[in-house]
Every structure is written in C-alpha cells, then in structure tokens.
C-alpha cells in the first residue's frame, strides 16, 4: 500500500522471490485443472441430471458456478506470477479479473454458509421444511442477495486503478500494491477492511461453525445408523475444509493490512501463500459431492462411461433430494430427525 513509486525492501524482495512465485503458480495450475474438470462435471450433473431442483441443489449450483468462475481467472494469475509479477493486460482487465477472483471467493464462503444453514434447518428444525416451493424461491433470492452484498462490499476495487508501476524492477503489478489514496481516509480504509473481514468472513464463519456443530450434536443423539455416521463424517469434513481453506487467508489479510497501515510492516508473502490455499476449496467441492451422495456417484459413473440414463435414473423421487437428500429417522424417544442420505 503506497502513494509513491518507492516500495519498501520487504515488498521488493517478495517480487524477487522466484521460489515462492513458482510454488504459488504450481498450486494454481493444479487447482485450475482439478477445478475445471471436477466442477464442469458437477455443473452438468446438477443442471441436467438432478431433479427436483431443491434449495440444496440451487445452492450447490451457485457454489459450483463460483468455483468455475474462479477457475477461469486463475490462468491469468499463473501467467502474471510466472512473468515476475508483471501485468501486461492493462488496468481494465486487472480490475475485472480481481473483482471476479475475490467476488467468487467470498460468494463461495457465503454459499457454503447458506448450505450449512439449509442442512441445519433440515436436521435440527425439520418442521420448517413443509413448503418446498417457498424454500426454492427463498434459495434463489438468497443467492442473488449474496452476490449483491459481495459486489457492494468490493465496490472500492471496481472504482480505482489496481495496477502499480515499480520502476526499480521494470514491472507493473496488479492488485499486489494498493495506493493509499484509493480510499479518502484512514477511517475509510478501516471501514472497508472491517466490512470485508466481518461481513464476508467472520459472521459467515461463525454461522457455519454453529450450524455444523449443531448438526453433529443432533445426529449423535439419533439412534445409530449408517446414514447418521456418514452424515456426521460429511459435516466434519465440510467444516474442516471450510476452516482450513478460508480462515488463514482472511486472518493474514487483516493482519497484513493493519501492519501496513499503522506500522509500515508487511505480511504479504504469508497472505499470498494462504490466498493460494483458499483456492483449493474450489477443487475440493466436487469430491465432497462425490463421497456425500451415492446418487451423484452413480450418475457421474454413468456419464463417464457414456451410458444412456433411463428415466428412472434421470428423475428422482419428488420426495427425495438428490444431493444431501434427507430421510427421517427416530431418535428412540418418539422424535423424528431429518438426516442426509448418501
């Protein structure tokens, strides 16, 4: 973060650290291949081989869409990294791709939170799930609200030049050095960072943890079944993936910006490394679908073998959800609990 063309030694050394740049590029390459392949197949199955379109499926489609969009911009990051942090596509493309990158990352966080709430209500508050049509409409509205909130929070990035010339190295960076005058005051910077960290990460993080802990606690009280055990493992897996992928990056972003604004210090290298870690979530989601749903596995295998799906395969029972589908089981005390079928 700077208003001059002179950068501190720590920032310059980061741009000259070819080992870190190569490591990040390799991570992005692996993520891009797995992301585009896995989420491409997932999107096809969710759109054309999964009915009915329940709220869970709508959220899954939105999550897969965000993952695919992230995968589409990663090749530009790879070229940028391998080119020694030298951006050659102009200010407009830098701004556009930065918005796509971060909007989709934060929409992934919010969508995973929405999925956790949907599953929490289905398992812990099943009586709220009587009107399926209303729930589907709510799911669509929630997705639109999520995108609107993210774009509003990230608006300062849309309205400024995110490129920065570094004469010492003969490069032009893209979003790696922000101009301090991008926002009018220190208070505006604090408000921007607070909103991004709290609204787009901390609150969704707390809600997600609460929902999955509640799900796990509820399911441990249900009479023992294979479905219950699988649902618990799925809840734990999703929670761990969420925490490992998104928590380090957002904490380092906040810590780095505070140190840069108030102490002239930098944690940017750690932030860049954890940013690449956050992208791993986009290629892990299809594997979660695969192991979470027997029906999803069957349809994927059929598609890969180019086998024709019968009408029975392509249309689910209207009383079932195709992914994270639900059944009611007794907890042995006369109470029915809605758990996810695999």
Secondary structure, DSSP 8 states (H G I E B T S, - for coil): --SSS---HHHHHHHH-HHHHHHHHHHHHHHHHHHHHHHHHHHHHHHHS--S--HHHHHHHHHHHHHHHHHHHHHHHHHHHHTTS---SHHHHHHHHHHHHHHHHHHHHHHHHHHHHHHHHHHH-GGGGS-HHHHHHHHHHHHHHHHHHHHHHTHHHHTS--EEEETTTTEEEESSS--GGGSSSHHHHHHHHHHHHIIIIIHHHHHHHHHHHHHHHHHHTS---HHHHHHHHHHHHHHHHHIIIIIHHHHHHHHHHHHHHHHS---HHHHHHHHHHHHTHHHHHHHHHHHH-HHHHHHHHHHHTT----HHHHS--TTS-SSSEEEEEE-SSS-EEEEEE-
